[in-house]
Amino acid sequence: MILTNIETVPGKTIVEHYGIVQGSTVRAKHIGRDLMAGLKNLVGGELKGYTELLQDSREQALARLSEQARELGANAVVNIRFATSSVAQGAAELFVYGTAVTVVDEMGEQ
């Protein structure tokens, strides 16, 4: 599955359009991470617990988007965008969406 945030795939032609696909995950804060984040705010530095949480969330949301595109018959998702929103106290949604397409190279191969 080709995933890109641009509107086309260089060297390939879009031959089928399936529409918008999406993936999301809702994650809650972790008390241990919150405690360490509070301490880091005092001295500065990267909040590694939150960095890992966001990376895991992006990977899971992309996997769900890819699966939805695959079920439609697509081999690529173009124009991918990420969004976040707060859904409850201490919980946030990471949402990813894009356009599912089939692309082929100049020889007509996927």
N, CA, C and O of each residue as an XYZ file, in Angstrom:
440
protein
N       0.857     -1.177      0.000
C       0.000      0.000      0.000
C       0.901      1.237      0.000
O       1.744      1.406      0.880
N       0.707      2.090     -0.996
C       1.442      3.349     -1.065
C       0.649      4.400     -0.292
O      -0.542      4.590     -0.537
N       1.308      5.074      0.632
C       0.674      6.130      1.423
C       1.462      7.412      1.194
O       2.682      7.432      1.351
N       0.754      8.499      0.817
C       1.449      9.767      0.570
C       0.555     10.947      0.931
O      -0.672     10.861      0.880
N       1.200     12.045      1.296
C       0.427     13.243      1.610
C       0.337     14.196      0.418
O      -0.167     15.310      0.558
N       0.819     13.773     -0.751
C       0.655     14.582     -1.957
C      -0.504     14.016     -2.780
O      -1.005     12.930     -2.489
N      -0.923     14.746     -3.795
C      -2.137     14.389     -4.532
C      -1.953     13.282     -5.558
O      -2.936     12.722     -6.044
N      -0.718     12.960     -5.892
C      -0.435     11.914     -6.862
C       0.735     11.081     -6.355
O       1.365     11.410     -5.350
N       1.011     10.001     -7.071
C       2.189      9.192     -6.784
C       3.140      9.383     -7.956
O       2.818      8.984     -9.075
N       4.303      9.982     -7.728
C       5.230     10.233     -8.834
C       5.537      8.953     -9.618
O       5.820      7.904     -9.039
N       5.475      9.066    -10.949
C       5.755      7.927    -11.817
C       4.587      6.983    -11.994
O       4.714      5.966    -12.677
N       3.454      7.295    -11.394
C       2.277      6.434    -11.495
C       1.073      7.270    -11.922
O       1.044      8.488    -11.744
N       0.089      6.590    -12.487
C      -1.148      7.230    -12.921
C      -2.314      6.668    -12.119
O      -2.418      5.456    -11.932
N      -3.183      7.543    -11.650
C      -4.393      7.098    -10.940
C      -5.383      6.609    -11.988
O      -5.747      7.348    -12.902
N      -5.820      5.350    -11.848
C      -6.767      4.777    -12.808
C      -8.114      4.439    -12.177
O      -9.081      4.155    -12.883
N      -8.174      4.469    -10.853
C      -9.438      4.179    -10.160
C      -9.476      5.012     -8.888
O      -8.468      5.164     -8.198
N     -10.645      5.546     -8.592
C     -10.857      6.398     -7.422
C     -11.946      5.757     -6.580
O     -13.039      5.490     -7.080
N     -11.660      5.503     -5.294
C     -12.628      4.829     -4.418
C     -13.255      5.755     -3.388
O     -14.232      5.381     -2.740
N     -12.721      6.935     -3.228
C     -13.276      7.879     -2.262
C     -12.438      7.981     -0.996
O     -11.325      7.464     -0.908
N     -13.008      8.654     -0.042
C     -12.302      8.938      1.212
C     -12.258      7.694      2.097
O     -13.248      6.978      2.246
N     -11.088      7.459      2.678
C     -10.907      6.423      3.688
C     -10.350      7.088      4.933
O      -9.758      8.165      4.860
N     -10.542      6.445      6.072
C     -10.091      7.054      7.317
C      -9.698      5.989      8.330
O     -10.068      4.820      8.216
N      -8.957      6.418      9.298
C      -8.590      5.575     10.429
C      -8.454      6.466     11.642
O      -8.054      7.624     11.519
N      -8.780      5.949     12.804
C      -8.650      6.768     14.007
C      -8.367      5.894     15.208
O      -8.552      4.677     15.183
N      -7.919      6.546     16.249
C      -7.723      5.895     17.535
C      -7.937      6.941     18.614
O      -7.582      8.106     18.434
N      -8.510      6.536     19.723
C      -8.704      7.430     20.866
C      -7.817      6.910     21.983
O      -7.881      5.737     22.349
N      -7.000      7.785     22.512
C      -6.060      7.404     23.566
C      -6.285      8.267     24.794
O      -6.583      9.457     24.697
N      -6.136      7.643     25.944
C      -6.241      8.350     27.220
C      -4.853      8.567     27.794
O      -3.915      7.823     27.506
N      -4.745      9.594     28.605
C      -3.482      9.858     29.288
C      -3.188      8.729     30.267
O      -4.092      8.041     30.740
N      -1.937      8.558     30.551
C      -1.474      7.542     31.486
C      -0.914      8.255     32.709
O      -0.095      9.163     32.570
N      -1.337      7.862     33.897
C      -0.944      8.566     35.124
C       0.577      8.630     35.282
O       1.103      9.647     35.735
N       1.281      7.576     34.920
C       2.740      7.584     35.014
C       3.359      8.575     34.048
O       4.305      9.282     34.393
N       2.822      8.625     32.836
C       3.318      9.584     31.849
C       3.018     11.011     32.297
O       3.848     11.905     32.131
N       1.820     11.227     32.872
C       1.468     12.565     33.345
C       2.403     13.030     34.445
O       2.800     14.194     34.475
N       2.753     12.141     35.334
C       3.664     12.477     36.435
C       5.031     12.867     35.884
O       5.606     13.879     36.285
N       5.550     12.050     34.953
C       6.851     12.348     34.366
C       6.796     13.628     33.523
O       7.762     14.390     33.500
N       5.681     13.870     32.835
C       5.536     15.088     32.036
C       5.555     16.322     32.941
O       6.150     17.344     32.601
N       4.907     16.211     34.074
C       4.914     17.322     35.033
C       6.312     17.639     35.513
O       6.677     18.806     35.652
N       7.102     16.601     35.769
C       8.484     16.817     36.197
C       9.322     17.413     35.078
O      10.148     18.292     35.323
N       9.118     16.946     33.853
C       9.866     17.471     32.696
C       9.548     18.943     32.471
O      10.413     19.711     32.051
N       8.300     19.339     32.752
C       7.933     20.744     32.576
C       8.751     21.646     33.486
O       8.974     22.813     33.164
N       9.196     21.123     34.607
C      10.002     21.913     35.536
C      11.426     22.112     35.024
O      12.006     23.183     35.199
N      11.986     21.085     34.394
C      13.390     21.140     33.979
C      13.565     21.233     32.466
O      14.670     21.512     32.001
N      12.524     21.010     31.694
C      12.604     21.070     30.237
C      13.022     19.743     29.636
O      13.502     18.855     30.342
N      12.842     19.612     28.352
C      13.223     18.396     27.643
C      12.042     17.722     26.989
O      10.888     18.103     27.187
N      12.363     16.698     26.194
C      11.339     15.959     25.461
C      10.503     15.115     26.406
O      11.021     14.513     27.346
N       9.218     15.079     26.147
C       8.299     14.225     26.902
C       8.209     12.906     26.165
O       7.277     12.683     25.391
N       9.176     12.026     26.400
C       9.309     10.796     25.621
C       8.095      9.889     25.729
O       7.744      9.226     24.753
N       7.453      9.839     26.870
C       6.253      9.014     27.019
C       5.148      9.453     26.072
O       4.469      8.622     25.469
N       4.973     10.770     25.944
C       3.959     11.285     25.029
C       4.382     11.132     23.576
O       3.547     10.884     22.707
N       5.670     11.278     23.309
C       6.166     11.074     21.947
C       5.866      9.649     21.504
O       5.396      9.441     20.385
N       6.125      8.671     22.355
C       5.846      7.261     22.039
C       4.351      7.028     21.879
O       3.932      6.307     20.973
N       3.546      7.625     22.741
C       2.090      7.472     22.663
C       1.561      8.008     21.335
O       0.726      7.368     20.695
N       2.039      9.168     20.922
C       1.588      9.747     19.649
C       2.068      8.937     18.460
O       1.326      8.767     17.493
N       3.299      8.430     18.511
C       3.805      7.606     17.415
C       2.979      6.327     17.282
O       2.613      5.937     16.174
N       2.688      5.678     18.401
C       1.854      4.472     18.378
C       0.459      4.790     17.820
O      -0.103      4.008     17.053
N      -0.082      5.929     18.207
C      -1.408      6.337     17.734
C      -1.408      6.574     16.228
O      -2.333      6.147     15.536
N      -0.378      7.251     15.710
C      -0.291      7.481     14.267
C      -0.187      6.167     13.511
O      -0.848      5.985     12.489
N       0.630      5.255     14.001
C       0.795      3.954     13.332
C      -0.514      3.174     13.313
O      -0.869      2.583     12.293
N      -1.233      3.169     14.432
C      -2.498      2.441     14.497
C      -3.542      3.071     13.571
O      -4.252      2.352     12.868
N      -3.641      4.383     13.561
C      -4.607      5.059     12.691
C      -4.276      4.809     11.212
O      -5.177      4.574     10.408
N      -2.991      4.860     10.856
C      -2.595      4.578      9.470
C      -2.889      3.134      9.077
O      -3.289      2.866      7.944
N      -2.692      2.201     10.012
C      -2.990      0.798      9.728
C      -4.483      0.620      9.452
O      -4.863     -0.145      8.566
N      -5.314      1.312     10.196
C      -6.762      1.220      9.987
C      -7.163      1.859      8.660
O      -8.022      1.326      7.957
N      -6.554      2.990      8.308
C      -6.806      3.623      7.017
C      -6.394      2.687      5.890
O      -7.142      2.512      4.929
N      -5.214      2.083      5.995
C      -4.722      1.166      4.961
C      -5.640     -0.031      4.793
O      -5.908     -0.453      3.668
N      -6.118     -0.577      5.883
C      -7.011     -1.733      5.819
C      -8.320     -1.365      5.121
O      -8.832     -2.132      4.306
N      -8.851     -0.204      5.441
C     -10.095      0.227      4.794
C      -9.871      0.402      3.288
O     -10.722      0.006      2.491
N      -8.744      0.988      2.893
C      -8.433      1.168      1.470
C      -8.263     -0.180      0.779
O      -8.750     -0.373     -0.335
N      -7.578     -1.109      1.431
C      -7.357     -2.448      0.864
C      -8.693     -3.161      0.637
O      -8.877     -3.827     -0.381
N      -9.614     -3.021      1.576
C     -10.929     -3.651      1.442
C     -11.701     -3.105      0.235
O     -12.533     -3.808     -0.339
N     -11.429     -1.864     -0.146
C     -12.084     -1.268     -1.313
C     -11.414     -1.673     -2.618
O     -11.980     -1.464     -3.691
N     -10.214     -2.251     -2.543
C      -9.478     -2.651     -3.732
C      -8.376     -1.687     -4.124
O      -7.771     -1.849     -5.183
N      -8.101     -0.691     -3.301
C      -7.076      0.306     -3.607
C      -5.678     -0.244     -3.357
O      -5.490     -1.172     -2.570
N      -4.702      0.346     -4.042
C      -3.306      0.009     -3.762
C      -2.520      1.236     -3.302
O      -1.305      1.172     -3.113
N      -3.233      2.362     -3.122
C      -2.591      3.583     -2.647
C      -3.622      4.489     -1.979
O      -4.818      4.407     -2.257
N      -3.131      5.352     -1.091
C      -3.956      6.403     -0.504
C      -3.172      7.700     -0.669
O      -2.035      7.821     -0.214
N      -3.801      8.661     -1.326
C      -3.148      9.938     -1.593
C      -3.792     11.044     -0.761
O      -4.894     10.896     -0.231
N      -3.062     12.161     -0.665
C      -3.546     13.359      0.021
C      -3.888     13.083      1.491
O      -4.905     13.563      1.992
N      -3.054     12.323      2.167
C      -3.287     11.951      3.566
C      -3.098     13.156      4.475
O      -2.160     13.936      4.312
N      -4.003     13.292      5.430
C      -3.956     14.359      6.421
C      -4.239     13.772      7.808
O      -4.968     12.789      7.940
N      -3.656     14.385      8.831
C      -3.890     14.007     10.218
C      -4.628     15.133     10.927
O      -4.448     16.308     10.608
N      -5.457     14.759     11.888
C      -6.151     15.735     12.725
C      -6.253     15.154     14.129
O      -6.224     13.936     14.311
N      -6.370     16.018     15.101
C      -6.572     15.571     16.481
C      -7.734     16.341     17.080
O      -8.046     17.454     16.656
N      -8.368     15.737     18.067
C      -9.440     16.420     18.786
C      -9.553     15.826     20.177
O      -9.223     14.663     20.407
N     -10.017     16.630     21.078
C     -10.260     16.175     22.441
C     -11.667     15.590     22.489
O     -12.625     16.232     22.058
N     -11.790     14.373     23.013
C     -13.111     13.737     23.059
C     -13.637     13.593     24.478
O     -14.835     13.390     24.676
N     -12.765     13.696     25.456
C     -13.156     13.620     26.865
C     -11.995     14.147     27.690
O     -10.884     14.302     27.183
N     -12.250     14.421     28.953
C     -11.173     14.879     29.831
C     -10.069     13.824     29.859
O     -10.300     12.691     30.280
N      -8.895     14.192     29.420
C      -7.755     13.272     29.452
C      -7.686     12.298     28.294
O      -6.847     11.397     28.306
N      -8.555     12.451     27.277
C      -8.531     11.541     26.126
C      -8.604     12.348     24.839
O      -9.309     13.353     24.754
N      -7.859     11.883     23.839
C      -7.838     12.582     22.553
C      -7.922     11.580     21.416
O      -7.474     10.440     21.535
N      -8.506     12.028     20.311
C      -8.590     11.212     19.110
C      -7.525     11.681     18.127
O      -7.325     12.880     17.932
N      -6.852     10.725     17.518
C      -5.969     11.004     16.398
C      -6.664     10.417     15.174
O      -6.956      9.221     15.133
N      -6.922     11.248     14.195
C      -7.720     10.889     13.024
C      -6.874     11.111     11.779
O      -6.213     12.141     11.650
N      -6.892     10.142     10.859
C      -6.167     10.272      9.602
C      -7.134      9.957      8.469
O      -7.953      9.043      8.576
N      -7.034     10.723      7.378
C      -7.922     10.492      6.244
C      -7.192     10.783      4.944
O      -6.201     11.513      4.923
N      -7.690     10.211      3.875
C      -7.100     10.409      2.564
C      -8.021      9.833      1.502
O      -9.144      9.422      1.797
N      -7.540      9.806      0.265
C      -8.325      9.310     -0.856
C      -7.740      7.991     -1.346
O      -6.569      7.922     -1.719
N      -8.563      6.949     -1.342
C      -8.140      5.625     -1.799
C      -8.200      5.575     -3.320
O      -9.197      5.965     -3.927
N      -7.120      5.088     -3.926
C      -7.028      5.023     -5.392
C      -6.274      3.758     -5.807
O      -5.613      3.116     -4.991
N      -6.387      3.420     -7.073
C      -5.503      2.428     -7.687
C      -4.584      3.190     -8.615
O      -5.027      4.007     -9.423
N      -3.295      2.911     -8.490
C      -2.305      3.537     -9.369
C      -1.584      2.457    -10.164
O      -1.421      1.328     -9.701
N      -1.156      2.823    -11.370
C      -0.369      1.933    -12.214
C       0.817      2.716    -12.760
O       0.781      3.944    -12.834
N       1.868      1.994    -13.141
C       3.018      2.646    -13.761
C       2.769      2.785    -15.261
O       1.703      2.418    -15.756
N       3.746      3.310    -15.969
C       3.575      3.560    -17.413
C       3.375      2.270    -18.215
O       2.917      2.319    -19.357
N       3.714      1.124    -17.631
C       3.519     -0.175    -18.292
C       2.138     -0.766    -17.952
O       1.777     -1.845    -18.424
N       1.372     -0.031    -17.118
C       0.060     -0.512    -16.733
C       0.068     -1.488    -15.577
O      -0.950     -2.111    -15.275
N       1.222     -1.624    -14.924
C       1.335     -2.549    -13.801
C       1.169     -1.805    -12.482
O       1.598     -0.662    -12.327
N       0.531     -2.492    -11.538
C       0.306     -1.883    -10.226
C       1.552     -1.854     -9.385
O       1.522     -1.372     -8.253
